């Protein structure tokens, strides 16, 4: 239970804007049961990837989520997709396949002069699934991600939004304003399961009719462009060896020059802190359930009588784990931390040799993606074949970059974000400068993975943190807002104007 919504933070200096209006769309998956309840049922049943609670009692009806590349989502039972809290529940047991009478969400464009432009602020506030967004007859001009503007807009037909990601999109008013248009949200499910489809209405002039529009027909001669693919190829090739859907990955996006830190992009700059974080699953035992982790270490927060932020050094020294077991069978749980001094350059090598996709989010700072490596796919089917060869991982040891002319340690990207999708078999190198003192989480944004341990705590500039706290009242209550901000699991949208 609780509230979910977008929190729009505008810049101090507002630039001249040409848009005639803007709308906020919060997209999310919806479940009929709490994640903790689902996990207990799933563990007892031995089924980890069904899509509905009723399927647990009807094994023949189980639908497994599997993305077009063969990767999976977490074992949560997603029953529908919502747009600003509204959606249609697809129920195969009902006569018309729907048991929902919920009205469609709509965006009403009351006045639309010719060539009028409107801004959509899109947020994936879900817990399990990446979502794919499009509007019939309206190309999407994508101009920013996570509040950071692009160097050049990208015009596409569809946009994939990972968990926790935010995108700014411009659309031009339709030439035909006598009718309404469908906005569509679905997933990357290879079986195109209707359970995970949602629609909303782009409404013109308060027209109350239900749209009859169709999505663009993507063909080999006129393929559709999809932005933010976590893999290089979207689905199988056609019979003529062509693609009807063309993937644009983060490698195709460049951040605006004003937001780049050239020192982080320089290959000759040696990071002060280097850490490899591999997405790992620790196997379950008779006494303990399996859990997701970084480097086979699951997060266990310190047991302290005072907030961690108030005594960060004690928390780290007494409860943190260093060089613990990397054994998949035993794993470990402890206060998983990384420490950096003020203004240190921090580099993470993020490696996903797991079967799931992992959306990863950093609190308190933006990071530069300096390199991305994607999985090797079957060129015909688009399905996973092998992990990217630029990174070598021994199952019980830290992953290592293989320095070649083609990759690993070549800073070939210029993209600033705070949330990414890490595909199955892929890797990313990210860098950021530690200039925001505090204790900040870096975690998987898939809620079941986060709750079970795929998270680390970054201790940034502890000495400055102590100075800041010491200069204020010793009353713990005075610091509550700082603690909430440091550990909040939320979707803050930094606006670009």
Number of C-alpha atoms within 10 A of each C-alpha: 4 3 4 14 17 20 13 15 12 13 12 6 7 9 9 7 8 11 14 16 14 17 13 17 21 20 27 27 27 21 19 12 15 11 18 12 10 19 18 11 15 19 13 10 11 9 16 18 18 21 23 23 19 12 15 17 11 10 11 8 14 17 15 19 27 18 21 22 27 18 20 22 20 21 22 29 27 23 19 24 28 25 23 20 17 19 25 23 22 21 16 13 9 10 8 9 13 14 14 12 9 11 10 18 19 20 17 15 20 11 14 18 13 11 12 15 17 19 21 18 23 23 29 25 27 23 22 26 31 29 25 22 20 22 23 19 18 19 18 23 21 23 23 26 28 24 25 23 25 21 17 14 16 17 18 19 23 23 25 24 26 29 30 28 28 29 23 25 22 21 20 19 20 20 11 9 17 12 18 25 25 23 24 19 23 23 26 23 22 16 13 15 16 16 22 26 21 25 23 24 20 20 24 22 14 16 16 11 12 14 17 10 14 11 15 16 9 15 13 16 9 12 16 19 18 21 24 21 22 26 27 20 24 23 25 20 18 13 9 7 11 15 22 20 21 21 23 22 18 20 17 13 22 18 21 17 13 9 15 16 16 11 12 24 22 12 14 9 10 12 17 13 16 15 14 17 19 22 24 24 23 22 16 14 10 5 6 9 12 16 24 24 28 24 27 28 32 27 27 17 17 17 11 11 6 10 16 17 23 20 15 18 17 14 20 19 10 10 18 20 18 12 6 14 17 19 16 17 15 16 21 21 19 18 23 26 21 21 16 20 19 15 15 17 20 22 23 19 22 20 29 23 21 19 18 20 27 29 22 23 24 20 20 21 14 19 24 24 26 24 23 24 23 22 23 21 21 16 15 15 15 19 21 19 14 15 23 20 17 18 19 15 15 8 13 13 13 14 18 15 15 14 12 10 8 9 17 23 18 17 18 15 20 25 27 27 22 23 24 24 26 26 28 28 26 26 26 20 23 24 23 23 23 23 16 16 21 26 27 24 20 21 26 30 29 24 18 20 22 22 18 16 24 29 26 27 23 21 23 25 20 20 14 15 20 17 10 12 16 11 8 10 10 11 8 11 10 12 16 14 9 14 18 10 15 16 15 12 16 14 20 17 22 17 20 20 16
